[in-house]
Amino acid sequence: MLLKEIVEKKRYAFTEGPLDWREALRQCCRPLEEVGLVEPVYADVIIENVEKNGPYIVLVPGVAMPHTTENAQGCNGTGIGFMRCSEPVHFDEENPTPDTDAQIFFTLCSTNQDEHFKNMQRLMAVLTNEEAVEKLKVATTPEELLQIDAMVGDE
């Protein structure tokens, strides 16, 4: 189960207070950095992509999926990290709207296409469960992530 794996492998973070989108992207990469899946430059690559292409990583209002291409600079492995922000992060700072805000971040890194597709399927099982998404927006502990994971049952 995805959230259980994220908790067990310590790939999660909870933030308090407002963050600008660049700092949010740096912070959401840190759990993956701490376990060696990415290097600090990985966050810089994601930031450059958002600066160039806009907030394409906001999948649905409230949920962002920061990622780059397979084997991107700074990527050492395949995995998913999770971060929940206490306040929405505005990716369009001049005209903030719910469509370009995110509070939940699932950060992806990939060096193996098959593992990456499996992770995407598991992530979609979570994101298509509206109740789970709403609970993730207010989760503040790894124990809450485990409760949400049991509710979703993605495997």
N, C-alpha and C positions, 0 to 999 in steps of 0.2 A: 504494500500500500504506500502510495507516494508520500503523504505527510509523515507517516511513521518512519519511513526511510530518511526523510529530511531531518527529523528530530534525532533519530539514532546516530546519524552521521554529522550532527551538529552543524547543519547548513541553514540556519535560520537566524533572524534578528528581529527585534521589536524596537522601534524608535519612538521617542517622545518629542513633541514640539515640532514647529514648522521646519521644513527642509525645502531648499530650492531644488529643481529637478536634477541639476548636475550633481549636487551633493547626495541626493537620493540614489542616483545611479552608482555613485562611488560606494555608498554604504550597502546597497543591495548586492554588490559584488564581493564584499568583505567575507561573508561566510564561505564562499567558494575559494577565496584567496587563502583563508586560514587552513583549509584542508588541502591546499596545493593544486586544486583544479584549474585555477587561473592565476595570473600575475596582475599586479596593479594596472599595467598598461591595458588590460582587457576592458576595464571601465572607460578608459580614454577612447578606445575604439568605438564603444557603444555611444558615448557622448558625441563623438564626431559624426556618427551615423544619424543621430537624432538632430544635430545641428544642420546637417545636409538635407535630410529627408522629412523632417517634422516628426511629430509624436506618433509615428507608426507603431510603436511598441505598446500603446494603450489599445488593448484588444477590445474591451468593452468598458463603459464608464466604471471607474474604480479599480480596474485591473490592468497592470502592465506586465509585459513579458520581455524584459531586456535580453537581447541576444545579438550575436553577429553571425557571420558565415562559418561554416564548418572549418576547423583548423585555423581560426583567426589568430592574429598576433596576440600572444599572452594566454592562449588557451592550451592547457596541458592535459585535459581529460574531458569526459562526458558526465554531465550531472545537472541537477536542478537545485537552486537555493530559494529560500522564501524570506521575504521581509514584509512586515506590516507596519505602516506609519500611523501614528496617532491622529495625524491631520492629513487631508488630501494634498498631494503634490501637484502643483499646477505646471503642466508642460507647455501651456500657452500662457505665459506670465502677463502679457498685455491684455488678453481677453479670456480669462479663465472661465471654462465651462465644464460641467460634469463629463462631457464627452472626451475631454483631454486631461482629466484629472485621474490620479491613481492613488490608492491607499495600500493596495496589495501588489507585491512584486514577486513574480516567479522568474528568477534569472536562470537562463539556460547557457550551457557551454557544451561544445561537442567536438570530439575527434573521431567518433564512431557513428556512422549514419544509422545503423540498425538500433543501437542503444538509444540514440536520439529520438528516433521515431517511436520507440516504446515509451520513452519519457513523455513525449507529446501526447500519446494516447492516454496515459495515466493522468496527465495534467488536464486534458479535456474532460475526463470523468469528474474531476473536481469542479472545473469551471462551468460545466453544464448543470450543476446542482445549485440552484439559486439559494437554497437555505444554507448550504455550505459556504458559498461566497459571502453571504451576509454575516455569518458567524466568523469568518476569517477577518472581516473588516474590524471586528471588535476583540479579536483574540489577543491576549497579552502574555500567554505562557505556553511552553511546549506541551503541557498537559492538555490544554484546550485544543491544540493542533491534533493531538492523538484522538481526542473525542470526536472531532470533526472527521478525521480519517476513518474512524469506525463507522460513522454515519454514511460516508460516501461508499466505502467498500469497492475500490477501483480495481481489485484483482480477483 
